[in-house]
Amino acid sequence: MRSRYPSLLITLISGHLLAQPQPTKPAGTPDRMQLTVETIMQDPKVWMGTSPSNPYWSDDSKTLYFDWNPERAKSDSLYKISFTSGKTLTATKPLKVSPTERRALPTEPISAFNRARTQRLFERQGDVYWLDVKTGRIRQLTNTVESESNPVWSGDEQRAIFRRSNNLFSINLQTGELTQLTDFRPGAKKADPKLTDSEKFLKQDQLRLSTVLKERKDKKDEADRISKADRPKRPKEIYLDDKMLSIPQVSPDGKFITYRLAKSPTNAKTAQVPNYVTESGYTEELSARTKVGSPLPSYEFFVYDVAKDTVRTVSTKDIPGIGDKPDYLKTTAKAKADTAKKSRPVVVSTPVWSEDGKVAVVVVRSQDNKDRWIMRFDPEALKLTLLDRQHDEAWIGGPGIGNQNSPGNMGFLADNQTLWFQSEADGYSHLYSINVLTGSSKKQLTSGKFEVQQVLLSKDKSHFFLQTNEVHPGEQHYYRMSVNGGERVRLTTMTGANEVTLSPDETRLAIRYSSSNQPWELYVVELKEKGKSEPLKLTSSQTDAFKSYPWREPAVVTIPARDGQTIYGRLYKPQNPSGKTVVFVHGAGYLQNAHKWWSQYFREYMFHNLLADKGYTVLDIDYRASAGYGRDWRTGIYRHMGGKDLTDHVDAVKWLVQNHGVDEKRIGLYGGSYGGFITLMAMFTTPDVFKAGAALRPVTDWAAYNHGYTANILNEPQSDSLSYRQSSPIYFAEGLKGHLLICHGMVDVNVHFQDTVRLLQRLIELRKENWEVAAYPMEDHGFVEPTSWMDEYKRILKLFEERL
């Protein structure tokens, strides 16, 4: 089919925007605000209002602080609400915190508490402070030009330990004595110049010939020896050479300092993104990232023994399974020829210590992300003892599991022997415990087809506070559960998402809550001995203009997939269906959008209301690899993106046709980032299903994307080229039949504009004419300017109006 568009139409943003037809009111509907693209894509804080964010409690649990912008200023301000208890919980009106008061406030109480939780340490503006929780008294411990950070207590709680530049220091809270604990130095140690043989002979000969010269040398050597003996003991000089230091930590008893060094590869090429619209008037380059398969940093984990003044490397070569080859490699000719088992490169986490400082564990992760080992760590013997191994032939992931920079959710119970942690061992991220001293008594504390998404151990270590999605995959609720497992007591009631911030005294829940058609607001609930109070609403953020439209509550539906799995989706039903359908594809891959709370895709949500007003049926599904549904769903795209994630969309369209009377010849789809990628795969490989598609900032070739995301799913292109070949849209462009719109920011440092440019050249060479591209010269991956959002969505609407 020949298009009226030229084969290459690159439309740059200008002052002229495409004409936008005004929406018409469907017959029989009540009067309502008429949505337009200009309205829904304007500055959100101006027309929608700004929801409260980042709530935190005062140390006495009587005041709640949060960021808010009801005045629609250029940036958020800090607000506070105070509470009093009685027969009913009462709250003051939100009050803006003055700049003077704000500067005097301690940071939110997530910093280092002592064991009795009567004192805590915190960092503010690059200095370290001590706080008495009961009286609120604050004492500044440092006041320097250099920045101090990460304050923690020493094991005896007599000193505050903090980081300054690359080194660790401690300050005695009684005497104020400052002690440097490490002496990490950049670069290599300068060696004394080596003498040649002739120079050595001359030096020795001179000392033999001159008694005075010999006596002077002996006196100098003796003075140096005495001076060195009298000098206070200093930490060992540790030269970093060309490596980067991370996670230095002092053991609770002060005997050992652990740290990690990373060496960056010298041959890893970094992509550069050209920036055309600049203040200088010249094209400038933005440094972006390396591409998947590029050489990775190498890591080593060290222990500095303070008493022995020695540094030793922790060996990982004997970790069980460290030489195991991934299954996908076992079938290649190269792997069959290479029968030797080689240790895979790994990364060791910072140690997690028991409260009494006697036991430590570390998490070791393979760099191919197919193994996570939890190991007891003995710093004196440099011994690693296996406690738990989680292996996944796809990749390790899920809520609370952590990453190469974090051990994940874990800690010790009151006995200082039992470690609690999260694992996907049974297919869903659940809570487990194990005895660290014996390596036995492993116990699963939660189970079921749901995910534990957040964990907090209570102050007395008798129970956990948990966030899970057990009521429904599209709801988030807060629970209390004994550390021994068993019954979970639900503490939240409102349908949607309940993001809870627990007060320090554990008597109140600050809840940031939203539903599918109501943005986030703050509530508070008081926990009582005999239950809890009803949620008290604290803020109201939306403008009258935004509230004047009756925003739809999309139906959360379930759809059968061809392999028997259940797909969750959000369905927007028009009052007067036209038969036209648009399918929205969320981005990020591992993200959830078919839920019952306010979507992070709020602009798209409003656009879907606009489409429904115009008679479109709109569907948005949590396709394979979306978050919230466990390990098998998360890894369902392993080695084939554009496989089950695409067939889920095709199956969803089939369900729409069979059950909701949509016209199978008038179906379009759109999405950004991963959603743009799926749109391309759909238009190229299932061209008879979708008549039109808009791919926004799409990945066109996964070999050009980053390592951290892509290598998990497709391995590396040099070792698993088949996965990249079957997952990259650029290889299937010949299949394009319907009409395609591509929109991409030209300074995108995530999915580079080069991805789109390469696809354009491919489409030109294939003589395809039914496509167009809109380029946005000043936009990164996430658009910022309202005019860019307006232009993009006018083009999307125009595509669907003309082609469906």
C-alpha positions in Angstrom: 0.0 0.0 0.0 1.5 3.3 -1.1 1.4 6.2 1.4 0.9 9.9 0.6 3.9 10.5 3.0 7.4 10.9 1.4 9.8 8.1 2.1 11.8 10.2 4.6 9.9 12.8 6.6 11.8 14.0 9.6 9.7 16.6 11.4 11.5 18.9 13.8 9.6 20.7 16.5 8.9 24.3 15.6 6.5 27.0 16.8 3.8 25.5 14.6 1.9 22.5 16.0 -0.3 20.2 14.1 -4.0 21.2 14.1 -5.9 19.4 16.8 -9.6 18.7 16.2 -11.8 19.5 19.2 -13.3 16.4 20.8 -17.0 16.0 20.3 -19.4 15.1 23.1 -20.9 11.6 22.6 -24.7 11.6 22.4 -26.4 11.1 25.7 -23.4 11.9 27.9 -23.6 14.6 30.6 -21.8 17.9 30.3 -18.1 17.4 31.0 -14.8 19.1 30.4 -13.7 18.5 26.8 -10.2 17.0 26.8 -7.6 18.1 24.3 -4.0 17.2 23.8 -3.0 20.7 24.8 -4.8 20.4 28.1 -3.5 17.1 29.2 0.1 17.6 28.1 0.6 21.0 29.7 2.7 21.6 32.8 1.3 19.1 35.3 1.8 21.3 38.4 -0.1 24.1 36.7 -3.2 22.3 35.7 -3.3 19.1 37.7 -1.6 20.1 41.0 1.4 18.5 42.7 1.0 15.4 45.0 2.9 15.3 48.3 6.1 13.2 48.2 9.0 12.0 50.4 7.2 11.9 53.7 9.2 11.4 56.9 8.6 11.6 60.6 10.2 13.6 63.3 12.2 11.6 65.8 9.5 12.0 68.5 6.8 10.7 66.0 4.6 13.7 66.5 5.3 15.6 63.3 5.2 14.5 59.7 7.3 16.3 57.1 6.8 16.0 53.3 7.6 17.8 50.0 4.6 19.6 48.5 3.8 22.4 46.1 0.2 23.6 46.5 1.3 27.1 45.5 2.5 25.8 42.1 5.9 27.4 42.6 8.9 26.5 40.5 10.0 23.8 43.0 8.5 21.9 45.9 8.7 23.2 49.5 8.9 21.3 52.8 5.6 21.1 54.8 4.7 19.7 58.2 1.7 18.4 60.0 1.6 17.8 63.8 -0.5 15.2 65.6 -2.1 14.7 69.0 -3.5 11.5 70.4 -6.7 11.2 72.3 -10.0 9.4 71.8 -9.4 10.3 68.2 -6.3 11.2 66.3 -6.2 15.0 65.4 -3.9 16.8 63.0 -3.0 20.3 62.3 -3.4 21.9 58.9 -0.4 21.5 56.6 2.1 24.3 57.4 5.0 25.4 55.2 8.3 25.1 57.0 10.4 28.3 57.0 13.9 28.2 55.5 15.4 28.9 59.0 13.5 26.0 60.6 14.3 23.8 57.7 18.1 24.4 58.0 17.9 23.5 61.7 16.0 20.2 61.2 17.8 16.9 61.5 17.5 14.6 58.5 14.8 12.0 58.3 15.2 9.3 61.0 16.6 6.5 58.8 20.2 7.2 59.8 22.3 5.2 62.3 20.6 4.6 65.7 22.4 3.2 68.7 21.1 -0.1 69.9 18.7 1.4 72.4 17.5 3.8 69.7 18.0 6.8 72.1 20.6 8.5 70.0 21.3 8.7 66.3 23.9 10.0 63.9 23.2 11.8 60.7 24.9 13.8 57.9 23.7 17.2 56.8 25.4 19.5 54.3 28.5 17.4 54.4 29.0 17.4 58.2 28.2 14.8 60.8 25.8 15.4 63.7 24.7 13.6 66.9 21.1 13.7 68.1 19.5 12.8 71.4 16.1 11.3 70.4 14.3 12.1 73.6 15.2 15.8 74.0 15.9 16.6 70.4 19.2 18.1 71.3 21.7 18.2 68.3 25.5 18.3 68.6 27.6 19.0 65.5 30.6 16.7 65.4 32.4 18.0 62.3 32.6 21.4 60.6 35.0 21.1 57.7 35.4 22.2 54.1 35.7 18.5 53.1 32.5 16.5 53.0 31.8 13.8 55.6 29.2 11.1 55.0 27.8 7.7 56.0 28.1 8.0 59.8 27.7 4.8 61.8 28.3 3.8 65.4 31.4 1.9 66.6 30.7 -1.5 68.1 31.1 -0.1 71.7 28.9 2.9 70.7 31.6 5.3 72.1 32.6 6.7 68.7 31.1 7.9 65.5 32.7 6.4 62.3 32.3 8.3 59.1 33.8 8.6 55.6 35.8 11.6 54.4 36.9 11.4 50.8 38.4 7.9 50.4 39.1 7.3 54.1 37.4 6.3 57.3 37.6 8.3 60.5 36.3 8.0 64.0 35.5 10.7 66.6 35.2 9.9 70.3 31.9 11.3 71.5 33.2 11.9 75.0 36.6 13.5 74.3 36.2 14.7 70.7 39.4 12.9 69.7 39.5 12.4 65.9 41.3 9.3 64.6 42.0 8.4 61.0 41.3 4.7 60.5 42.5 4.2 56.9 45.0 5.7 54.6 43.9 4.9 51.1 46.0 6.8 48.6 45.4 7.3 44.9 47.9 6.0 42.4 51.0 3.8 42.9 53.6 4.1 45.7 56.7 5.8 44.5 59.6 3.3 44.8 63.0 4.4 45.9 65.3 4.8 42.9 67.3 1.7 42.2 71.1 2.0 42.2 73.1 0.5 39.4 75.8 -2.0 40.3 78.5 0.6 39.8 76.6 3.1 42.0 76.3 0.5 44.7 80.0 -0.2 44.5 80.9 3.5 44.8 78.6 4.0 47.8 80.0 1.1 49.7 83.5 2.1 48.8 83.0 5.6 50.1 81.7 4.3 53.5 84.7 2.0 53.7 87.2 4.7 53.0 85.8 7.5 55.3 85.3 6.9 59.0 83.6 10.3 59.4 81.1 9.5 56.6 80.3 6.1 58.2 79.8 7.6 61.6 77.5 10.3 60.3 75.4 7.7 58.4 75.1 5.5 61.5 73.9 8.5 63.6 71.3 9.5 61.0 70.0 5.9 60.8 69.7 5.7 64.6 67.9 9.0 64.7 65.4 7.8 62.0 64.9 4.6 64.0 64.1 6.5 67.2 61.9 9.0 65.5 59.9 6.2 63.8 59.5 4.3 67.1 58.3 7.4 68.9 55.8 8.3 66.2 52.2 7.5 67.0 50.8 4.5 65.2 49.2 5.4 61.9 47.1 3.3 59.6 48.8 1.4 56.8 49.3 3.3 53.6 47.2 1.5 51.0 47.8 2.6 47.4 44.8 2.2 45.0 46.9 2.2 41.8 44.4 2.6 39.0 41.5 1.1 40.9 38.4 2.6 42.4 37.6 2.2 46.1 34.1 1.3 47.4 32.2 0.2 50.5 35.0 0.6 53.1 33.6 -0.6 56.5 35.0 -1.1 60.0 34.0 -4.3 61.8 32.1 -3.7 65.1 35.1 -4.7 67.2 37.4 -2.3 65.2 39.8 -5.1 64.4 39.2 -5.3 60.6 38.4 -3.0 57.7 36.9 -4.5 54.6 36.7 -2.8 51.3 36.3 -3.5 47.6 38.4 -2.3 44.6 37.2 -2.1 41.0 39.4 -1.9 38.0 37.8 -0.4 34.9 38.7 -1.9 31.6 40.8 0.2 29.3 39.2 -1.0 26.1 35.6 -0.2 26.9 34.3 2.3 24.4 31.8 4.9 25.6 29.1 6.1 23.1 28.9 9.9 22.5 25.5 11.6 21.8 25.7 14.7 19.6 23.8 17.8 21.0 22.8 20.2 18.2 21.0 23.0 20.1 23.5 24.5 22.4 24.4 27.9 24.0 27.8 27.9 22.2 26.2 27.5 18.8 28.5 24.5 18.2 27.6 20.8 18.1 28.7 19.3 21.5 28.9 15.7 22.5 27.3 14.1 25.6 29.1 11.2 27.1 26.6 8.4 27.3 27.4 4.7 28.2 29.1 1.6 26.9 27.1 -1.0 25.0 26.2 -4.5 26.0 29.0 -7.0 25.7 31.7 -4.3 26.4 34.4 -5.4 28.9 33.3 -5.1 32.5 35.2 -3.9 35.6 37.0 -6.5 37.6 36.4 -6.6 41.4 38.5 -7.7 44.4 37.5 -7.8 48.1 40.1 -7.1 50.8 40.5 -7.3 54.6 42.8 -4.9 56.4 43.9 -6.5 59.7 44.5 -3.4 61.9 46.6 -5.2 64.6 48.8 -7.0 62.2 48.9 -4.0 59.8 48.4 -6.3 56.8 46.1 -6.4 53.8 44.8 -9.7 52.4 42.6 -10.6 49.5 39.4 -12.7 50.1 39.5 -15.6 47.6 36.2 -16.7 46.0 37.6 -19.5 43.8 36.2 -22.2 46.1 32.6 -21.0 46.2 30.3 -23.9 45.3 29.2 -23.7 41.6 31.4 -20.7 40.8 32.8 -22.6 37.8 29.4 -23.7 36.5 28.7 -22.7 32.9 25.3 -21.3 32.0 23.1 -23.8 30.1 23.0 -21.6 27.0 26.7 -21.9 26.5 26.8 -25.7 26.8 25.4 -26.2 23.3 28.0 -24.0 21.5 30.9 -25.5 19.7 33.3 -23.3 21.6 31.9 -24.4 24.9 32.1 -28.1 24.0 35.8 -27.7 23.1 36.5 -25.8 26.4 36.0 -28.4 29.1 38.0 -26.7 31.8 36.0 -25.1 34.6 36.9 -21.5 35.1 35.8 -19.4 38.0 33.2 -16.8 36.9 34.0 -13.2 37.9 32.0 -12.2 41.0 31.2 -9.1 43.1 31.2 -9.2 47.0 28.9 -7.0 49.0 29.6 -5.0 52.1 29.3 -7.3 55.2 26.1 -7.4 57.2 27.0 -7.8 60.9 24.9 -9.1 63.8 24.1 -6.5 66.4 26.6 -8.0 68.9 29.3 -7.8 66.2 30.2 -11.5 66.4 28.8 -12.8 63.1 28.9 -11.4 59.5 27.5 -12.4 56.2 28.3 -11.2 52.7 26.4 -11.6 49.4 28.4 -12.8 46.4 26.9 -12.3 43.0 28.3 -13.6 39.7 28.7 -10.9 37.1 26.6 -12.9 34.7 23.8 -12.5 37.3 22.9 -16.2 37.3 24.0 -16.9 40.9 23.7 -15.2 44.3 25.4 -16.8 47.2 24.8 -15.7 50.9 27.9 -16.7 52.8 29.0 -16.5 56.4 32.2 -14.4 56.5 35.1 -14.8 58.9 37.5 -11.8 58.3 40.3 -13.3 60.5 40.4 -16.6 58.7 39.3 -15.0 55.3 36.8 -17.9 55.2 33.5 -17.9 53.2 30.9 -20.6 54.3 27.8 -21.1 52.1 24.5 -20.5 53.7 22.2 -20.2 50.7 22.6 -20.3 46.9 20.0 -18.9 44.6 20.6 -20.0 41.0 18.6 -18.9 37.9 19.5 -19.9 34.3 17.8 -16.7 33.3 18.9 -14.1 35.8 18.6 -13.3 39.5 16.1 -10.6 40.3 12.8 -9.7 42.0 11.8 -7.4 44.9 14.2 -7.3 47.8 16.9 -9.4 46.2 19.4 -6.6 45.8 22.0 -6.1 43.1 25.8 -6.0 42.7 25.9 -2.8 44.8 23.4 -3.9 47.5 23.1 -7.2 49.4 19.3 -6.8 49.3 16.8 -6.9 52.2 18.4 -8.9 55.1 19.4 -8.6 58.7 19.7 -10.4 62.0 17.0 -11.3 64.5 17.4 -10.8 68.3 19.4 -13.9 68.9 22.3 -12.5 66.7 22.4 -15.9 65.0 19.4 -16.0 62.7 19.6 -14.2 59.4 16.4 -13.1 57.6 16.5 -12.5 53.8 14.5 -12.5 50.7 14.7 -15.1 47.9 12.8 -16.2 44.8 13.5 -19.8 45.5 9.9 -20.9 45.2 9.1 -18.7 42.2 8.0 -15.6 44.2 10.0 -13.2 46.3 9.4 -14.3 49.9 10.9 -14.0 53.3 13.3 -16.7 54.7 15.5 -17.2 57.8 18.5 -19.4 58.5 20.9 -20.0 61.4 24.2 -18.5 60.4 26.3 -20.4 62.9 25.2 -23.8 61.9 23.9 -23.1 58.3 20.8 -25.1 59.2 17.2 -24.4 60.2 16.4 -22.6 57.0 12.7 -21.6 57.2 10.3 -20.0 54.7 8.4 -17.4 56.6 6.0 -16.3 53.8 4.6 -18.2 50.9 2.0 -18.0 48.2 1.5 -16.6 44.7 2.4 -13.0 45.7 5.5 -10.9 46.3 6.9 -9.5 49.5 7.9 -6.0 48.2 9.3 -4.3 51.3 10.4 -5.5 54.7 11.1 -3.7 58.0 12.1 -5.4 61.2 10.5 -3.9 64.3 12.5 -2.1 67.0 12.2 -5.0 69.4 12.9 -7.5 66.6 9.7 -9.5 67.5 7.9 -8.9 64.2 8.2 -7.7 60.6 6.3 -4.9 58.8 5.7 -6.1 55.2 4.3 -4.6 52.0 2.9 -7.3 49.7 0.5 -7.7 46.8 -1.3 -10.8 48.2 -4.8 -9.3 48.1 -4.5 -8.7 44.3 -1.5 -8.2 42.0 -2.7 -4.7 41.4 -3.0 -3.7 45.1 -0.3 -2.9 47.7 -1.0 -3.4 51.4 1.0 -3.2 54.6 1.1 -6.0 57.2 2.6 -7.0 60.5 3.9 -10.5 61.0 5.8 -12.4 63.7 9.5 -13.1 63.0 8.5 -16.8 63.2 6.1 -16.4 60.3 2.4 -17.3 60.5 -0.6 -15.0 60.4 -0.1 -11.5 58.8 -2.2 -8.7 60.2 -3.3 -6.3 57.5 -2.8 -2.6 58.6 -4.1 -0.8 55.5 -7.6 -0.9 54.0 -7.9 1.4 51.0 -8.0 -0.2 47.6 -5.1 0.8 45.5 -1.5 1.4 46.6 -0.5 2.2 50.2 3.0 3.4 50.4 3.7 3.4 54.1 6.2 5.3 56.2 6.2 4.0 59.8 6.8 6.4 62.6 9.9 5.8 64.7 7.8 4.7 67.7 5.9 2.4 65.5 2.5 3.8 66.5 1.5 5.6 63.3 1.5 4.9 59.6 1.9 7.8 57.2 0.3 6.5 54.0 0.9 7.9 50.5 -2.2 6.6 48.8 -3.7 6.6 45.4 -6.4 4.8 43.3 -6.5 4.3 39.6 -8.3 7.6 39.0 -7.2 9.7 42.0 -3.5 10.9 42.3 -1.4 10.5 45.4 -2.4 12.1 48.7 -1.2 11.7 52.3 -3.2 9.9 55.0 -2.4 8.8 58.6 -3.5 5.8 60.5 -2.9 5.3 64.3 -2.0 1.8 65.4 -3.7 0.8 68.7 -3.6 -2.2 71.0 -7.0 -3.3 69.7 -6.6 -2.5 66.1 -6.1 0.7 64.2 -7.9 4.0 63.5 -9.6 4.9 60.3 -7.4 6.6 57.7 -7.3 10.4 58.2 -6.8 12.4 55.0 -4.1 15.1 55.4 -3.8 16.7 51.9 -5.8 17.7 48.9 -3.7 18.5 46.0 -5.7 18.6 42.7 -6.8 21.8 41.0 -10.5 22.5 40.3 -9.8 22.3 36.6 -8.4 18.7 36.9 -11.2 17.6 39.2 -13.9 19.0 36.8 -13.4 16.0 34.5 -14.8 12.6 35.6 -11.7 10.5 35.2 -12.4 6.9 34.4 -11.6 4.0 36.7 -10.3 1.5 34.2 -11.5 -2.1 34.7 -8.7 -4.5 35.8 -9.4 -7.5 33.6 -7.8 -11.0 33.2 -7.0 -12.3 29.7 -6.0 -15.9 28.8 -2.7 -16.3 27.1 -2.1 -19.1 24.5 0.2 -21.0 26.9 -2.5 -21.0 29.7 -1.1 -18.1 31.7 -3.2 -15.2 32.9 -2.6 -11.7 31.6 -3.7 -8.7 33.7 -4.8 -5.6 31.9 -6.6 -2.2 32.3 -9.5 -1.7 30.0 -11.0 1.7 29.1 -14.5 1.3 27.7 -16.1 4.1 25.7 -19.8 5.0 26.2 -20.3 4.9 22.5 -17.8 2.4 21.0 -16.7 3.2 17.4 -15.0 -0.2 17.0 -11.5 1.4 17.0 -9.0 0.1 19.5 -5.7 1.3 20.8 -3.3 -0.9 22.8 -0.8 0.9 25.1 2.5 -0.8 25.8 4.2 0.3 29.1 8.0 0.9 29.1 10.8 -0.5 31.2 9.9 -4.1 30.6 10.1 -4.9 34.3 7.3 -2.5 35.4 3.7 -2.8 36.4 0.9 -0.7 35.0 -2.3 -2.9 35.1 -2.9 -2.0 38.7 -5.4 -0.1 40.9 -3.3 3.0 41.7 -2.3 6.2 40.0 -0.1 5.4 37.1 3.3 6.9 36.6 2.1 7.1 33.0 -0.4 9.8 34.1 -0.2 11.6 30.8 -1.0 8.4 28.9 -3.8 7.7 31.4 -5.3 11.1 30.5 -4.8 10.4 26.8 -6.7 7.2 27.1 -9.6 9.0 28.6 -9.5 11.4 25.6 -9.5 8.4 23.3 -12.4 6.8 25.1 -14.3 10.0 24.8 -13.8 9.7 21.0 -15.1 6.2 20.9 -11.9 4.2 21.2 -11.6 1.1 23.3 -8.2 1.2 25.0 -6.3 -1.7 26.6 -3.1 -1.6 28.6 -1.6 -5.0 29.7 1.1 -6.3 32.0 2.8 -8.5 29.4 5.4 -11.1 30.0 8.3 -9.7 32.1 6.2 -7.1 33.9 6.8 -6.7 37.6 4.5 -8.0 40.3 3.9 -11.6 39.1 6.8 -13.7 40.3 9.9 -15.2 38.8 8.4 -17.1 35.8 6.6 -14.1 34.6 9.6 -11.9 35.2 12.0 -14.1 33.1 9.4 -15.1 30.5 11.4 -13.1 27.8 14.8 -14.8 28.5 16.7 -15.0 25.2 13.7 -13.7 23.2 12.4 -10.2 23.7 9.5 -9.8 21.3 8.5 -13.4 21.9 5.9 -14.1 24.7 5.7 -10.4 25.5 4.5 -9.7 22.0 2.2 -12.8 21.8 0.6 -11.6 25.0 -0.5 -8.5 23.1 -1.7 -10.5 20.2 -3.7 -12.7 22.5 -5.1 -9.7 24.3 -6.3 -8.3 20.9 -8.0 -11.6 20.1 -9.8 -11.5 23.4 -11.0 -7.9 22.7 -12.4 -8.9 19.3 -14.1 -12.0 20.8 -15.5 -10.3 23.9 -15.8 -6.6 23.4 -16.9 -6.2 19.8 -13.9 -4.3 18.5 -13.1 -4.2 14.8 -10.1 -6.4 14.1 -9.2 -4.2 11.1 -9.0 -1.0 13.2 -6.5 -1.8 15.9 -3.4 0.4 16.7 -0.8 0.4 19.4 1.8 2.7 20.9 4.4 2.9 23.6 7.7 4.3 24.7 11.2 2.8 25.3 10.4 -0.9 25.8 6.9 -0.1 24.6 8.4 1.5 21.5 10.4 -1.7 20.9 7.3 -3.9 21.2 5.4 -1.5 18.8 8.1 -2.0 16.2 8.2 -5.8 16.7 4.4 -5.9 16.4 4.3 -3.7 13.2 7.1 -5.8 11.6 6.3 -9.4 12.7 2.5 -9.3 13.2 1.6 -6.8 10.5 -1.9 -8.2 10.0 -2.9 -7.6 13.6 -2.0 -3.9 14.0 -2.9 -1.4 11.3 -1.0 1.5 12.8 1.6 2.0 15.5 3.6 4.8 17.2 7.0 3.8 18.5 8.4 6.4 20.9 12.1 6.4 21.7 12.3 2.7 20.7 15.2 0.2 21.0 15.7 -1.0 17.4 18.8 -3.2 18.0 19.5 -4.7 21.5 23.2 -5.0 20.7 23.3 -1.2 21.0 21.7 -1.0 24.5 23.4 -1.1 27.9 24.9 -4.1 29.6 23.2 -4.1 33.0 19.7 -4.5 31.6 20.3 -6.3 28.3 22.9 -9.0 29.3 20.5 -10.3 32.0 17.9 -11.1 29.4 19.8 -11.9 26.2 23.3 -12.7 27.6 26.1 -11.1 25.5 25.9 -10.6 21.8 29.3 -12.2 21.1 28.3 -15.4 22.9 24.5 -15.5 22.2 24.0 -13.8 18.8 20.8 -15.8 18.1 19.1 -14.1 21.0 20.0 -10.7 19.7 19.0 -11.6 16.1 15.5 -12.8 17.1 14.9 -9.9 19.5 15.9 -6.9 17.5 13.3 -5.1 15.3 15.8 -3.8 12.8 16.2 -7.4 11.4 12.4 -7.6 10.7 11.7 -4.2 9.1 10.8 -5.8 5.8 7.6 -7.0 7.4 6.1 -3.5 7.8 2.6 -3.2 6.2 0.7 -0.7 8.3 1.5 2.9 9.1 4.3 3.6 11.5 5.2 6.8 13.4 8.5 7.0 15.3 9.2 9.8 17.8 12.6 10.2 19.5 14.5 12.8 21.5 17.8 13.6 19.8 19.8 13.9 23.0 18.6 10.6 24.5 21.5 9.2 26.5 19.6 6.0 27.3 18.2 4.7 24.1 20.3 6.7 21.6 18.8 8.5 18.7 21.2 6.5 16.6 18.9 3.5 17.1 16.1 5.4 15.2 18.6 6.7 12.5 19.8 3.2 11.7 16.2 1.9 11.4 15.4 4.8 9.1 18.2 3.9 6.7 17.0 0.3 6.8 13.4 1.4 5.9 14.8 3.6 3.1 16.8 0.7 1.6 13.7 -1.6 1.8 11.7 1.1 -0.1 9.1 1.4 2.6 7.1 4.6 2.4 4.3 4.2 5.0 6.3 5.7 7.9 7.3 9.0 9.4 9.6 10.2 12.2 9.4 13.2 14.5 12.7 14.2 16.1 13.0 16.4 19.2 16.3 18.2 19.3 16.3 19.2 23.0 14.7 16.1 24.6 16.4 13.2 26.4 14.7 9.8 27.0 12.1 11.3 29.3 10.5 14.4 27.7 10.5 17.6 29.8 9.0 20.4 27.7 5.2 20.6 27.5 5.4 21.6 23.8 7.3 18.4 23.0 4.6 16.3 24.8 1.9 18.2 22.9 3.6 17.7 19.5 4.2 14.0 20.1 0.7 13.2 21.2 -1.0 15.2 18.5 1.0 13.2 16.0 -0.1 9.9 17.7 -3.7 11.0 17.8 -3.5 12.1 14.1 -2.1 8.7 13.2 -4.9 6.8 14.8 -7.6 9.2 13.6 -6.5 8.9 10.0 -5.4 5.2 9.8 -7.9 3.4 12.0 
